[in-house]
Amino acid sequence: MKKARKGLITQRQAAEEIGQSERHVRRLLDRLKGKGDSALVHALRGRRSNRKLDEKTKEKALVILQRDVYRGFGPTLAAEYWASKHDIHAGRETVRTWMIE
């Protein structure tokens, strides 16, 4: 991107190098001009994801999982039961990660 900004390579060449479209390279160069190098870093870097579930929800779900009824449940079945019986909506992979912790 620095080469494209300095005019050493074309926007098309920069797009090929980074695997993006020419239009996206133009957008990146405009942001680079306005914000500097920090423009190329993801905007949510260092902040909590919008999709992250609260810690209270996680704790509640894990307490429910300790009950005898849920013994032997895998992550998919646990996620389905939480959604239907306890209104806790967590993805299968999220549940799997919580179970491993």
Residue, then its C-alpha position, 0 to 999 in steps of 0.5 A: m500500500k505504501k508503494a501505491r501511495k508513493g506512486l511506485i506501483t499502480q493501484r491495479q498492481a497493489a490490488e493484485e498483491i493484496g488480493q483485493s479489488e482496485r476499488h477496495v485499494r482506492r478506499l484503503l488509500d483514501r483512508l490511509k491518506g486521512k488516518g495514516d497507518s492506523a487506517l489499515v488496522h481493523a476498526l474493532r481491534g482492541r474492543r469487545s466483539n458485538r456478538k460476544l455473550d455476557e459473562k453472566t450468560k456464560e456462568k448461567a449456562l455452565v451452571i445449568l450444564q452441571r445438572d444431572v439432566y444434562r450429563g453426557f450432552g454434547p455441545t450441539l444438544a446442550a445448545e439446542y436445550w439451552a435455546s428451547k428451555h432456558d432462552i440462552h442462545a449460544g452457538r454450538e462452537t461457543v458451547r464447545t469452547w465453554m465445555i473445554e474450559 
